[in-house]
Amino acid sequence: MERIDKHNYYLDICETILERGTCLRRNFGAIIVKNDEIISSGYSGAPRGRKNCCDLGYCKREELKVERGTRYELCRSVHAEQNAIISSRRQDMIGASLYLVGKEMGNGELVKNAAPCTLCKRFILNSGISSVIIRDTKVDFRIIDVQEWIDNDDSLQDNVAY
């Protein structure tokens, strides 16, 4: 019997978490891990007390055919990364890893070329998280060194995630 590696173990957990998401377009699940301990989790959904898109039965960005990675101000959801970060203490996140998985709700496939949006990158930078691990396929993933975002400040303008 071959054991699953740690990265795919945590990414599998993210896939389960994203099932709690409430977006009709695409859902993400995120966890923050430090010293092999899950510190927090988050999924896509409206802020507490507001109706979710799945409850309303529509997605404003979908209705307007908004291109992926643009016009986030029209979205009701707080992103999975943001929810995981606001559920953590900063001192626990310094040097931690954030794991992220996205699923297209229309076809159930993993989100291609998923990445944190510009605002989530800012949250990640301020949190002290040192790496982001993103699932591309059931077994393939990318590891992003957050220091690269700092060294290449232009990368904070990339909008390809949600």
Secondary structure, 3 states (H helix, E strand, C coil): CCCCCHHHHHHHHHHHHHCCCCCCCEEEEEEEEECCEEEEEEECECCCCCCCHHHHCCCHHHHCCCCCCCCHHHCCCECHHHHHHHCCCHHHHCCCEEEEEEEECCCCCECCCCCCCHHHHHHHHHHCCCEEEEECCCCCEEEEEHHHHHHCHHHHHCCCCC
